[in-house]
Amino acid sequence: MPAAANIVLADALVTPVNHTFIPLGKDAKNVFWYEDQSQSSPIGYWKISLELKRPLPGAPGQAATSDRVSRVKLTLHEPQLETLGTNDSGLTPPATVAYVPRWTSEFILPERGVLQNRKDIRKMAASLLADAQVVSAVESLQPIY
């Protein structure tokens, strides 16, 4: 089991900025969280969540069937803060989330699968995100026809 370490991701600005997500630990639902604390307020911190669910232990005579899978769910949360002016008292209003772009990926890994299967699906998923059709669908909201 690897120890939690910082994850550094570059954004898509013309001059990319690296965002360092520091490990926070698991929550009550056993989801591991990372957080980029570079925003002005904690409500706007970008986060990564990683959840690993394994099947229950096998019973005598039970086979590794198609419903016995491990699931790895990875989500990137990027809350965007509302731009607010001062109110009549001259005080700056509290930070407020305007909207939250998110990306989620879930790997469903059968128990019968081998290491090479897991390597293939992870590498191909990463490459799929760079495919021109996928980029157009995500960035320009262009349907594929």
C-alpha positions in Angstrom: 0.0 0.0 0.0 1.6 3.3 -1.0 1.9 6.1 1.5 -0.2 9.2 0.7 1.9 11.9 -1.0 1.2 15.2 -2.6 -0.3 15.2 -6.1 0.7 18.0 -8.4 -1.5 18.8 -11.4 -1.0 21.6 -13.9 -4.1 23.6 -15.0 -4.9 24.7 -18.5 -3.9 28.3 -18.4 -1.8 29.7 -21.2 1.1 29.7 -18.7 0.1 26.6 -16.7 0.0 26.8 -12.9 0.8 23.7 -10.8 -1.7 22.9 -8.1 -0.4 20.8 -5.2 -3.0 18.6 -3.6 -2.0 17.6 -0.1 -3.3 14.4 1.4 -5.9 14.9 4.2 -6.9 11.3 5.0 -10.1 9.3 4.9 -13.5 10.5 5.8 -16.3 8.5 7.6 -17.2 6.8 4.3 -13.6 5.6 3.8 -13.0 8.0 0.9 -9.4 9.5 0.8 -9.2 13.2 0.2 -6.5 15.5 -1.2 -6.8 19.3 -1.1 -5.2 22.2 -3.0 -5.2 25.0 -0.5 -4.2 27.8 -2.8 -7.6 29.5 -3.0 -8.4 32.5 -0.9 -11.0 30.6 1.3 -11.3 27.0 2.4 -14.8 26.8 0.8 -13.1 27.2 -2.6 -10.3 24.7 -2.1 -10.0 22.3 -5.0 -10.1 18.6 -4.0 -9.5 15.1 -5.2 -11.3 12.2 -3.8 -10.2 8.6 -4.2 -12.4 5.7 -3.1 -11.5 2.0 -3.3 -14.2 -0.7 -2.8 -13.3 -4.4 -2.8 -15.7 -7.3 -2.8 -16.4 -9.1 0.4 -14.1 -12.0 1.3 -14.8 -15.2 -0.7 -16.7 -18.1 0.8 -15.8 -21.8 0.3 -16.8 -23.0 -3.2 -17.5 -19.4 -4.4 -16.1 -18.5 -7.9 -14.7 -15.2 -9.1 -17.8 -14.3 -11.0 -18.6 -11.1 -12.9 -20.3 -9.5 -9.9 -17.1 -9.8 -7.8 -15.3 -6.6 -8.7 -13.1 -4.0 -7.1 -14.1 -0.4 -7.8 -11.7 2.5 -7.9 -13.5 5.9 -8.1 -11.5 9.1 -8.6 -13.1 12.5 -8.6 -11.7 16.0 -9.1 -13.7 18.9 -7.6 -13.0 22.5 -8.6 -15.3 24.9 -6.8 -15.4 28.4 -8.3 -16.0 31.3 -6.0 -18.6 34.0 -6.8 -17.2 37.4 -7.5 -18.9 39.6 -4.9 -18.5 43.3 -4.3 -18.8 45.0 -1.0 -22.2 45.6 0.6 -23.4 48.9 2.0 -21.4 48.6 5.2 -18.1 48.4 3.3 -17.4 44.9 4.6 -16.4 42.2 2.1 -19.1 39.5 1.9 -18.1 36.0 2.8 -16.7 33.7 0.1 -19.5 31.9 -1.7 -19.3 29.0 -4.1 -20.9 29.9 -7.5 -20.6 26.4 -9.1 -18.4 23.3 -9.0 -17.0 21.7 -12.1 -16.3 18.0 -11.4 -14.7 15.0 -13.2 -15.3 11.4 -12.1 -13.8 8.2 -13.3 -14.6 4.8 -12.0 -12.6 1.7 -12.8 -14.5 -1.6 -12.4 -11.9 -4.4 -12.0 -13.0 -8.0 -12.0 -11.3 -10.3 -9.5 -10.4 -12.6 -12.4 -8.4 -9.8 -14.1 -4.6 -9.8 -13.9 -2.1 -7.0 -13.4 -1.7 -6.5 -17.2 -5.5 -5.9 -17.5 -5.4 -3.2 -14.8 -2.3 -1.6 -16.4 -4.0 -1.6 -19.9 -7.3 0.0 -18.7 -5.5 2.7 -16.6 -3.1 3.7 -19.4 -5.8 3.7 -22.1 -8.1 5.7 -19.9 -5.4 8.4 -19.6 -4.9 8.4 -23.3 -8.6 8.6 -24.0 -8.7 11.9 -22.2 -6.3 13.3 -24.7 -8.3 12.1 -27.8 -9.4 15.0 -30.0 -13.0 13.8 -30.0 -13.1 13.7 -26.2 -11.3 17.0 -25.9 -13.9 18.6 -28.2 -16.8 17.1 -26.3 -15.5 18.3 -23.0 -14.0 21.7 -23.8 -16.3 22.8 -26.6 -19.4 20.8 -25.7 -19.4 19.5 -29.3 -21.4 16.2 -29.8 -19.9 13.4 -31.8 -21.8 12.5 -34.9 
